[in-house]
Structures are given as structure tokens and as C-alpha cells.
Amino acid sequence: MSVIYILNGKLFGKDIYEIDCTNNINDRISSDITGFPSDNNVLCSFNIETLDVEYCRTKLKISLEKFVLNHT
């Protein structure tokens, strides 16, 4: 089972969110990749009936591409 989540925290800044998929939400939240693990907030998460995280990530990116910040 995969999890789609919405996360915000110190690393992202005000009104900026990470929306992504993972197989283990607890590992993702506490990872150093998020910058400040103790300051992260999971706003919501949804269990989905698939093990294919990359498929979910691709669908999310396509659906939300007009909202993505360009970091270039």
C-alpha cells in the first residue's frame, strides 16, 4: 500500500507544500531530506491501494503541474 501525503515545514517556507507519495510515511517525515524533521507537519495523508509509488507520483505531477514552483 502507498501513501499520498501533503507536508509542510520550515524547509519549505510559508504556504509551500510538498505533495508526494511514499511507501512509509513515518520514514519520509523523519528523513533528513526534509531538512528539519522535527518541524514537519503532515497536513493530510491518504492510503491508496497500489504498491506503485512511481505511478502515483507521475499522476500527481501531471495533475498539479500548474502549481509547481520552478527552482531555476
PDB file of N, CA, C and O in Angstrom:
ATOM      1  N   MET A   1       0.846  -1.178   0.000  1.00  0.00           N
ATOM      2  CA  MET A   1       0.000   0.000   0.000  1.00  0.00           C
ATOM      3  C   MET A   1       0.888   1.236   0.000  1.00  0.00           C
ATOM      4  O   MET A   1       1.927   1.253   0.661  1.00  0.00           O
ATOM      5  N   SER A   2       0.501   2.242  -0.715  1.00  0.00           N
ATOM      6  CA  SER A   2       1.224   3.511  -0.785  1.00  0.00           C
ATOM      7  C   SER A   2       0.444   4.591  -0.058  1.00  0.00           C
ATOM      8  O   SER A   2      -0.737   4.436   0.254  1.00  0.00           O
ATOM      9  N   VAL A   3       1.133   5.682   0.199  1.00  0.00           N
ATOM     10  CA  VAL A   3       0.528   6.818   0.886  1.00  0.00           C
ATOM     11  C   VAL A   3       0.802   8.078   0.078  1.00  0.00           C
ATOM     12  O   VAL A   3       1.945   8.354  -0.289  1.00  0.00           O
ATOM     13  N   ILE A   4      -0.249   8.840  -0.195  1.00  0.00           N
ATOM     14  CA  ILE A   4      -0.101  10.184  -0.755  1.00  0.00           C
ATOM     15  C   ILE A   4      -0.190  11.132   0.429  1.00  0.00           C
ATOM     16  O   ILE A   4      -1.078  10.994   1.270  1.00  0.00           O
ATOM     17  N   TYR A   5       0.724  12.096   0.499  1.00  0.00           N
ATOM     18  CA  TYR A   5       0.738  12.993   1.648  1.00  0.00           C
ATOM     19  C   TYR A   5       0.932  14.451   1.234  1.00  0.00           C
ATOM     20  O   TYR A   5       1.434  14.746   0.149  1.00  0.00           O
ATOM     21  N   ILE A   6       0.526  15.341   2.114  1.00  0.00           N
ATOM     22  CA  ILE A   6       0.790  16.770   1.973  1.00  0.00           C
ATOM     23  C   ILE A   6       1.560  17.175   3.221  1.00  0.00           C
ATOM     24  O   ILE A   6       1.093  16.980   4.343  1.00  0.00           O
ATOM     25  N   LEU A   7       2.743  17.739   3.016  1.00  0.00           N
ATOM     26  CA  LEU A   7       3.663  18.053   4.090  1.00  0.00           C
ATOM     27  C   LEU A   7       4.077  19.509   3.983  1.00  0.00           C
ATOM     28  O   LEU A   7       4.292  20.017   2.882  1.00  0.00           O
ATOM     29  N   ASN A   8       4.190  20.180   5.110  1.00  0.00           N
ATOM     30  CA  ASN A   8       4.826  21.488   5.105  1.00  0.00           C
ATOM     31  C   ASN A   8       5.748  21.554   6.302  1.00  0.00           C
ATOM     32  O   ASN A   8       5.669  20.724   7.208  1.00  0.00           O
ATOM     33  N   GLY A   9       6.618  22.540   6.302  1.00  0.00           N
ATOM     34  CA  GLY A   9       7.574  22.668   7.392  1.00  0.00           C
ATOM     35  C   GLY A   9       8.542  23.803   7.133  1.00  0.00           C
ATOM     36  O   GLY A   9       8.415  24.545   6.159  1.00  0.00           O
ATOM     37  N   LYS A  10       9.502  23.921   8.015  1.00  0.00           N
ATOM     38  CA  LYS A  10      10.470  25.015   7.997  1.00  0.00           C
ATOM     39  C   LYS A  10      11.239  25.100   6.679  1.00  0.00           C
ATOM     40  O   LYS A  10      11.492  26.197   6.182  1.00  0.00           O
ATOM     41  N   LEU A  11      11.606  23.977   6.123  1.00  0.00           N
ATOM     42  CA  LEU A  11      12.386  23.955   4.882  1.00  0.00           C
ATOM     43  C   LEU A  11      11.631  24.555   3.709  1.00  0.00           C
ATOM     44  O   LEU A  11      12.230  25.200   2.848  1.00  0.00           O
ATOM     45  N   PHE A  12      10.331  24.348   3.667  1.00  0.00           N
ATOM     46  CA  PHE A  12       9.537  24.740   2.510  1.00  0.00           C
ATOM     47  C   PHE A  12       9.171  26.215   2.500  1.00  0.00           C
ATOM     48  O   PHE A  12       9.088  26.810   1.426  1.00  0.00           O
ATOM     49  N   GLY A  13       8.952  26.817   3.638  1.00  0.00           N
ATOM     50  CA  GLY A  13       8.529  28.207   3.717  1.00  0.00           C
ATOM     51  C   GLY A  13       7.021  28.311   3.844  1.00  0.00           C
ATOM     52  O   GLY A  13       6.294  27.325   3.721  1.00  0.00           O
ATOM     53  N   LYS A  14       6.577  29.518   4.091  1.00  0.00           N
ATOM     54  CA  LYS A  14       5.152  29.772   4.309  1.00  0.00           C
ATOM     55  C   LYS A  14       4.344  29.474   3.044  1.00  0.00           C
ATOM     56  O   LYS A  14       4.710  29.894   1.946  1.00  0.00           O
ATOM     57  N   ASP A  15       3.269  28.762   3.213  1.00  0.00           N
ATOM     58  CA  ASP A  15       2.333  28.436   2.134  1.00  0.00           C
ATOM     59  C   ASP A  15       2.955  27.651   0.983  1.00  0.00           C
ATOM     60  O   ASP A  15       2.495  27.742  -0.155  1.00  0.00           O
ATOM     61  N   ILE A  16       3.997  26.882   1.279  1.00  0.00           N
ATOM     62  CA  ILE A  16       4.605  25.994   0.288  1.00  0.00           C
ATOM     63  C   ILE A  16       4.523  24.583   0.847  1.00  0.00           C
ATOM     64  O   ILE A  16       4.854  24.349   2.010  1.00  0.00           O
ATOM     65  N   TYR A  17       4.085  23.650   0.023  1.00  0.00           N
ATOM     66  CA  TYR A  17       3.803  22.294   0.483  1.00  0.00           C
ATOM     67  C   TYR A  17       4.468  21.277  -0.421  1.00  0.00           C
ATOM     68  O   TYR A  17       4.671  21.516  -1.611  1.00  0.00           O
ATOM     69  N   GLU A  18       4.799  20.147   0.160  1.00  0.00           N
ATOM     70  CA  GLU A  18       5.261  19.006  -0.610  1.00  0.00           C
ATOM     71  C   GLU A  18       4.092  18.036  -0.703  1.00  0.00           C
ATOM     72  O   GLU A  18       3.528  17.626   0.312  1.00  0.00           O
ATOM     73  N   ILE A  19       3.741  17.678  -1.916  1.00  0.00           N
ATOM     74  CA  ILE A  19       2.706  16.675  -2.150  1.00  0.00           C
ATOM     75  C   ILE A  19       3.390  15.551  -2.911  1.00  0.00           C
ATOM     76  O   ILE A  19       3.897  15.755  -4.014  1.00  0.00           O
ATOM     77  N   ASP A  20       3.402  14.371  -2.321  1.00  0.00           N
ATOM     78  CA  ASP A  20       4.155  13.278  -2.925  1.00  0.00           C
ATOM     79  C   ASP A  20       3.605  11.936  -2.444  1.00  0.00           C
ATOM     80  O   ASP A  20       2.596  11.880  -1.742  1.00  0.00           O
ATOM     81  N   CYS A  21       4.278  10.871  -2.830  1.00  0.00           N
ATOM     82  CA  CYS A  21       3.891   9.510  -2.460  1.00  0.00           C
ATOM     83  C   CYS A  21       5.066   8.819  -1.789  1.00  0.00           C
ATOM     84  O   CYS A  21       6.226   9.144  -2.044  1.00  0.00           O
ATOM     85  N   THR A  22       4.752   7.873  -0.936  1.00  0.00           N
ATOM     86  CA  THR A  22       5.772   7.073  -0.269  1.00  0.00           C
ATOM     87  C   THR A  22       5.178   5.728   0.131  1.00  0.00           C
ATOM     88  O   THR A  22       3.960   5.559   0.176  1.00  0.00           O
ATOM     89  N   ASN A  23       6.043   4.795   0.413  1.00  0.00           N
ATOM     90  CA  ASN A  23       5.588   3.524   0.962  1.00  0.00           C
ATOM     91  C   ASN A  23       5.542   3.558   2.481  1.00  0.00           C
ATOM     92  O   ASN A  23       4.844   2.757   3.102  1.00  0.00           O
ATOM     93  N   ASN A  24       6.291   4.495   3.090  1.00  0.00           N
ATOM     94  CA  ASN A  24       6.343   4.571   4.543  1.00  0.00           C
ATOM     95  C   ASN A  24       6.348   6.039   4.961  1.00  0.00           C
ATOM     96  O   ASN A  24       7.386   6.698   4.891  1.00  0.00           O
ATOM     97  N   ILE A  25       5.216   6.551   5.387  1.00  0.00           N
ATOM     98  CA  ILE A  25       5.080   7.966   5.732  1.00  0.00           C
ATOM     99  C   ILE A  25       5.965   8.350   6.915  1.00  0.00           C
ATOM    100  O   ILE A  25       6.510   9.454   6.934  1.00  0.00           O
ATOM    101  N   ASN A  26       6.119   7.478   7.890  1.00  0.00           N
ATOM    102  CA  ASN A  26       6.949   7.801   9.052  1.00  0.00           C
ATOM    103  C   ASN A  26       8.414   7.972   8.682  1.00  0.00           C
ATOM    104  O   ASN A  26       9.082   8.878   9.181  1.00  0.00           O
ATOM    105  N   ASP A  27       8.915   7.107   7.811  1.00  0.00           N
ATOM    106  CA  ASP A  27      10.293   7.250   7.340  1.00  0.00           C
ATOM    107  C   ASP A  27      10.477   8.542   6.554  1.00  0.00           C
ATOM    108  O   ASP A  27      11.493   9.222   6.697  1.00  0.00           O
ATOM    109  N   ARG A  28       9.509   8.874   5.740  1.00  0.00           N
ATOM    110  CA  ARG A  28       9.610  10.086   4.921  1.00  0.00           C
ATOM    111  C   ARG A  28       9.632  11.344   5.786  1.00  0.00           C
ATOM    112  O   ARG A  28      10.446  12.239   5.558  1.00  0.00           O
ATOM    113  N   ILE A  29       8.760  11.414   6.757  1.00  0.00           N
ATOM    114  CA  ILE A  29       8.662  12.596   7.607  1.00  0.00           C
ATOM    115  C   ILE A  29       9.933  12.799   8.422  1.00  0.00           C
ATOM    116  O   ILE A  29      10.392  13.929   8.592  1.00  0.00           O
ATOM    117  N   SER A  30      10.491  11.728   8.916  1.00  0.00           N
ATOM    118  CA  SER A  30      11.660  11.843   9.791  1.00  0.00           C
ATOM    119  C   SER A  30      12.987  11.879   9.042  1.00  0.00           C
ATOM    120  O   SER A  30      14.041  12.009   9.664  1.00  0.00           O
ATOM    121  N   SER A  31      12.953  11.768   7.734  1.00  0.00           N
ATOM    122  CA  SER A  31      14.204  11.734   6.970  1.00  0.00           C
ATOM    123  C   SER A  31      14.882  13.095   6.965  1.00  0.00           C
ATOM    124  O   SER A  31      14.228  14.133   7.070  1.00  0.00           O
ATOM    125  N   ASP A  32      16.201  13.071   6.842  1.00  0.00           N
ATOM    126  CA  ASP A  32      16.972  14.309   6.775  1.00  0.00           C
ATOM    127  C   ASP A  32      16.734  15.054   5.467  1.00  0.00           C
ATOM    128  O   ASP A  32      17.055  16.238   5.365  1.00  0.00           O
ATOM    129  N   ILE A  33      16.181  14.383   4.474  1.00  0.00           N
ATOM    130  CA  ILE A  33      15.904  15.015   3.185  1.00  0.00           C
ATOM    131  C   ILE A  33      14.943  16.188   3.352  1.00  0.00           C
ATOM    132  O   ILE A  33      15.007  17.152   2.590  1.00  0.00           O
ATOM    133  N   THR A  34      14.061  16.115   4.333  1.00  0.00           N
ATOM    134  CA  THR A  34      13.090  17.187   4.548  1.00  0.00           C
ATOM    135  C   THR A  34      13.700  18.383   5.273  1.00  0.00           C
ATOM    136  O   THR A  34      13.018  19.388   5.474  1.00  0.00           O
ATOM    137  N   GLY A  35      14.968  18.297   5.671  1.00  0.00           N
ATOM    138  CA  GLY A  35      15.671  19.444   6.227  1.00  0.00           C
ATOM    139  C   GLY A  35      15.548  19.597   7.729  1.00  0.00           C
ATOM    140  O   GLY A  35      16.562  19.606   8.427  1.00  0.00           O
ATOM    141  N   PHE A  36      14.362  19.715   8.235  1.00  0.00           N
ATOM    142  CA  PHE A  36      14.117  19.916   9.654  1.00  0.00           C
ATOM    143  C   PHE A  36      13.031  18.933  10.101  1.00  0.00           C
ATOM    144  O   PHE A  36      11.881  19.329  10.289  1.00  0.00           O
ATOM    145  N   PRO A  37      13.388  17.652  10.273  1.00  0.00           N
ATOM    146  CA  PRO A  37      12.367  16.636  10.554  1.00  0.00           C
ATOM    147  C   PRO A  37      11.431  16.974  11.709  1.00  0.00           C
ATOM    148  O   PRO A  37      10.241  16.665  11.644  1.00  0.00           O
ATOM    149  N   SER A  38      11.940  17.598  12.754  1.00  0.00           N
ATOM    150  CA  SER A  38      11.083  17.885  13.913  1.00  0.00           C
ATOM    151  C   SER A  38      10.098  19.019  13.652  1.00  0.00           C
ATOM    152  O   SER A  38       9.154  19.204  14.420  1.00  0.00           O
ATOM    153  N   ASP A  39      10.306  19.784  12.572  1.00  0.00           N
ATOM    154  CA  ASP A  39       9.426  20.911  12.249  1.00  0.00           C
ATOM    155  C   ASP A  39       8.445  20.612  11.131  1.00  0.00           C
ATOM    156  O   ASP A  39       7.745  21.513  10.669  1.00  0.00           O
ATOM    157  N   ASN A  40       8.378  19.365  10.688  1.00  0.00           N
ATOM    158  CA  ASN A  40       7.470  18.997   9.601  1.00  0.00           C
ATOM    159  C   ASN A  40       6.065  18.742  10.124  1.00  0.00           C
ATOM    160  O   ASN A  40       5.884  18.229  11.228  1.00  0.00           O
ATOM    161  N   ASN A  41       5.089  19.101   9.331  1.00  0.00           N
ATOM    162  CA  ASN A  41       3.692  18.861   9.658  1.00  0.00           C
ATOM    163  C   ASN A  41       3.031  18.125   8.505  1.00  0.00           C
ATOM    164  O   ASN A  41       3.034  18.607   7.372  1.00  0.00           O
ATOM    165  N   VAL A  42       2.468  16.970   8.788  1.00  0.00           N
ATOM    166  CA  VAL A  42       1.683  16.265   7.780  1.00  0.00           C
ATOM    167  C   VAL A  42       0.270  16.814   7.868  1.00  0.00           C
ATOM    168  O   VAL A  42      -0.428  16.606   8.860  1.00  0.00           O
ATOM    169  N   LEU A  43      -0.143  17.514   6.824  1.00  0.00           N
ATOM    170  CA  LEU A  43      -1.468  18.121   6.808  1.00  0.00           C
ATOM    171  C   LEU A  43      -2.539  17.086   6.528  1.00  0.00           C
ATOM    172  O   LEU A  43      -3.634  17.160   7.086  1.00  0.00           O
ATOM    173  N   CYS A  44      -2.239  16.122   5.671  1.00  0.00           N
ATOM    174  CA  CYS A  44      -3.145  15.009   5.436  1.00  0.00           C
ATOM    175  C   CYS A  44      -2.394  13.914   4.707  1.00  0.00           C
ATOM    176  O   CYS A  44      -1.382  14.163   4.052  1.00  0.00           O
ATOM    177  N   SER A  45      -2.896  12.719   4.826  1.00  0.00           N
ATOM    178  CA  SER A  45      -2.326  11.584   4.099  1.00  0.00           C
ATOM    179  C   SER A  45      -3.453  10.624   3.755  1.00  0.00           C
ATOM    180  O   SER A  45      -4.448  10.518   4.473  1.00  0.00           O
ATOM    181  N   PHE A  46      -3.273   9.933   2.645  1.00  0.00           N
ATOM    182  CA  PHE A  46      -4.289   9.016   2.145  1.00  0.00           C
ATOM    183  C   PHE A  46      -3.628   7.701   1.769  1.00  0.00           C
ATOM    184  O   PHE A  46      -2.679   7.688   0.985  1.00  0.00           O
ATOM    185  N   ASN A  47      -4.106   6.616   2.309  1.00  0.00           N
ATOM    186  CA  ASN A  47      -3.646   5.301   1.883  1.00  0.00           C
ATOM    187  C   ASN A  47      -4.311   4.982   0.555  1.00  0.00           C
ATOM    188  O   ASN A  47      -5.509   5.204   0.377  1.00  0.00           O
ATOM    189  N   ILE A  48      -3.530   4.465  -0.365  1.00  0.00           N
ATOM    190  CA  ILE A  48      -4.088   4.097  -1.660  1.00  0.00           C
ATOM    191  C   ILE A  48      -3.750   2.643  -1.959  1.00  0.00           C
ATOM    192  O   ILE A  48      -2.737   2.119  -1.495  1.00  0.00           O
ATOM    193  N   GLU A  49      -4.586   2.019  -2.716  1.00  0.00           N
ATOM    194  CA  GLU A  49      -4.487   0.587  -2.988  1.00  0.00           C
ATOM    195  C   GLU A  49      -3.559   0.297  -4.164  1.00  0.00           C
ATOM    196  O   GLU A  49      -3.976  -0.271  -5.174  1.00  0.00           O
ATOM    197  N   THR A  50      -2.306   0.693  -4.020  1.00  0.00           N
ATOM    198  CA  THR A  50      -1.319   0.361  -5.036  1.00  0.00           C
ATOM    199  C   THR A  50       0.050   0.311  -4.394  1.00  0.00           C
ATOM    200  O   THR A  50       0.304   0.988  -3.398  1.00  0.00           O
ATOM    201  N   LEU A  51       0.915  -0.476  -4.952  1.00  0.00           N
ATOM    202  CA  LEU A  51       2.294  -0.523  -4.488  1.00  0.00           C
ATOM    203  C   LEU A  51       3.206   0.265  -5.419  1.00  0.00           C
ATOM    204  O   LEU A  51       4.409   0.365  -5.177  1.00  0.00           O
ATOM    205  N   ASP A  52       2.641   0.817  -6.472  1.00  0.00           N
ATOM    206  CA  ASP A  52       3.426   1.512  -7.487  1.00  0.00           C
ATOM    207  C   ASP A  52       3.526   3.005  -7.178  1.00  0.00           C
ATOM    208  O   ASP A  52       2.739   3.806  -7.684  1.00  0.00           O
ATOM    209  N   VAL A  53       4.493   3.368  -6.351  1.00  0.00           N
ATOM    210  CA  VAL A  53       4.669   4.750  -5.933  1.00  0.00           C
ATOM    211  C   VAL A  53       5.014   5.638  -7.127  1.00  0.00           C
ATOM    212  O   VAL A  53       4.537   6.770  -7.207  1.00  0.00           O
ATOM    213  N   GLU A  54       5.823   5.151  -8.042  1.00  0.00           N
ATOM    214  CA  GLU A  54       6.212   5.976  -9.196  1.00  0.00           C
ATOM    215  C   GLU A  54       5.011   6.311 -10.077  1.00  0.00           C
ATOM    216  O   GLU A  54       4.927   7.420 -10.606  1.00  0.00           O
ATOM    217  N   TYR A  55       4.093   5.384 -10.239  1.00  0.00           N
ATOM    218  CA  TYR A  55       2.874   5.651 -10.995  1.00  0.00           C
ATOM    219  C   TYR A  55       2.079   6.770 -10.320  1.00  0.00           C
ATOM    220  O   TYR A  55       1.617   7.700 -10.980  1.00  0.00           O
ATOM    221  N   CYS A  56       1.928   6.670  -9.011  1.00  0.00           N
ATOM    222  CA  CYS A  56       1.194   7.702  -8.258  1.00  0.00           C
ATOM    223  C   CYS A  56       1.880   9.052  -8.364  1.00  0.00           C
ATOM    224  O   CYS A  56       1.222  10.069  -8.583  1.00  0.00           O
ATOM    225  N   ARG A  57       3.189   9.070  -8.213  1.00  0.00           N
ATOM    226  CA  ARG A  57       3.962  10.310  -8.297  1.00  0.00           C
ATOM    227  C   ARG A  57       3.783  10.959  -9.678  1.00  0.00           C
ATOM    228  O   ARG A  57       3.603  12.172  -9.777  1.00  0.00           O
ATOM    229  N   THR A  58       3.830  10.159 -10.720  1.00  0.00           N
ATOM    230  CA  THR A  58       3.652  10.678 -12.079  1.00  0.00           C
ATOM    231  C   THR A  58       2.265  11.291 -12.254  1.00  0.00           C
ATOM    232  O   THR A  58       2.130  12.380 -12.812  1.00  0.00           O
ATOM    233  N   LYS A  59       1.247  10.600 -11.783  1.00  0.00           N
ATOM    234  CA  LYS A  59      -0.124  11.118 -11.886  1.00  0.00           C
ATOM    235  C   LYS A  59      -0.282  12.413 -11.092  1.00  0.00           C
ATOM    236  O   LYS A  59      -0.926  13.351 -11.562  1.00  0.00           O
ATOM    237  N   LEU A  60       0.298  12.471  -9.897  1.00  0.00           N
ATOM    238  CA  LEU A  60       0.243  13.699  -9.094  1.00  0.00           C
ATOM    239  C   LEU A  60       0.920  14.863  -9.811  1.00  0.00           C
ATOM    240  O   LEU A  60       0.364  15.959  -9.890  1.00  0.00           O
ATOM    241  N   LYS A  61       2.108  14.623 -10.327  1.00  0.00           N
ATOM    242  CA  LYS A  61       2.849  15.691 -11.011  1.00  0.00           C
ATOM    243  C   LYS A  61       2.080  16.223 -12.216  1.00  0.00           C
ATOM    244  O   LYS A  61       2.043  17.432 -12.444  1.00  0.00           O
ATOM    245  N   ILE A  62       1.477  15.341 -12.974  1.00  0.00           N
ATOM    246  CA  ILE A  62       0.687  15.770 -14.130  1.00  0.00           C
ATOM    247  C   ILE A  62      -0.524  16.578 -13.673  1.00  0.00           C
ATOM    248  O   ILE A  62      -0.839  17.613 -14.259  1.00  0.00           O
ATOM    249  N   SER A  63      -1.195  16.112 -12.638  1.00  0.00           N
ATOM    250  CA  SER A  63      -2.395  16.786 -12.148  1.00  0.00           C
ATOM    251  C   SER A  63      -2.112  18.148 -11.526  1.00  0.00           C
ATOM    252  O   SER A  63      -2.948  19.049 -11.592  1.00  0.00           O
ATOM    253  N   LEU A  64      -0.938  18.299 -10.923  1.00  0.00           N
ATOM    254  CA  LEU A  64      -0.634  19.518 -10.164  1.00  0.00           C
ATOM    255  C   LEU A  64       0.453  20.384 -10.791  1.00  0.00           C
ATOM    256  O   LEU A  64       0.930  21.325 -10.157  1.00  0.00           O
ATOM    257  N   GLU A  65       0.852  20.084 -12.023  1.00  0.00           N
ATOM    258  CA  GLU A  65       1.995  20.771 -12.615  1.00  0.00           C
ATOM    259  C   GLU A  65       1.845  22.285 -12.703  1.00  0.00           C
ATOM    260  O   GLU A  65       2.850  22.997 -12.681  1.00  0.00           O
ATOM    261  N   LYS A  66       0.634  22.793 -12.800  1.00  0.00           N
ATOM    262  CA  LYS A  66       0.475  24.252 -12.891  1.00  0.00           C
ATOM    263  C   LYS A  66       0.721  24.944 -11.550  1.00  0.00           C
ATOM    264  O   LYS A  66       0.809  26.171 -11.500  1.00  0.00           O
ATOM    265  N   PHE A  67       0.833  24.186 -10.477  1.00  0.00           N
ATOM    266  CA  PHE A  67       1.085  24.747  -9.155  1.00  0.00           C
ATOM    267  C   PHE A  67       2.534  24.597  -8.679  1.00  0.00           C
ATOM    268  O   PHE A  67       2.900  25.125  -7.630  1.00  0.00           O
ATOM    269  N   VAL A  68       3.353  23.879  -9.448  1.00  0.00           N
ATOM    270  CA  VAL A  68       4.729  23.591  -9.034  1.00  0.00           C
ATOM    271  C   VAL A  68       5.592  24.827  -9.181  1.00  0.00           C
ATOM    272  O   VAL A  68       5.540  25.532 -10.189  1.00  0.00           O
ATOM    273  N   LEU A  69       6.402  25.078  -8.132  1.00  0.00           N
ATOM    274  CA  LEU A  69       7.360  26.177  -8.180  1.00  0.00           C
ATOM    275  C   LEU A  69       8.541  25.760  -9.022  1.00  0.00           C
ATOM    276  O   LEU A  69       8.996  24.620  -8.931  1.00  0.00           O
ATOM    277  N   ASN A  70       9.044  26.660  -9.838  1.00  0.00           N
ATOM    278  CA  ASN A  70      10.216  26.403 -10.641  1.00  0.00           C
ATOM    279  C   ASN A  70      11.433  26.883  -9.865  1.00  0.00           C
ATOM    280  O   ASN A  70      11.540  28.066  -9.543  1.00  0.00           O
ATOM    281  N   HIS A  71      12.352  25.967  -9.563  1.00  0.00           N
ATOM    282  CA  HIS A  71      13.512  26.298  -8.744  1.00  0.00           C
ATOM    283  C   HIS A  71      14.717  26.689  -9.580  1.00  0.00           C
ATOM    284  O   HIS A  71      15.840  26.587  -9.087  1.00  0.00           O
ATOM    285  N   THR A  72      14.547  27.124 -10.799  1.00  0.00           N
ATOM    286  CA  THR A  72      15.689  27.514 -11.627  1.00  0.00           C
ATOM    287  C   THR A  72      15.964  28.977 -11.541  1.00  0.00           C
ATOM    288  O   THR A  72      16.895  29.468 -12.179  1.00  0.00           O
TER     289      THR A  72
END
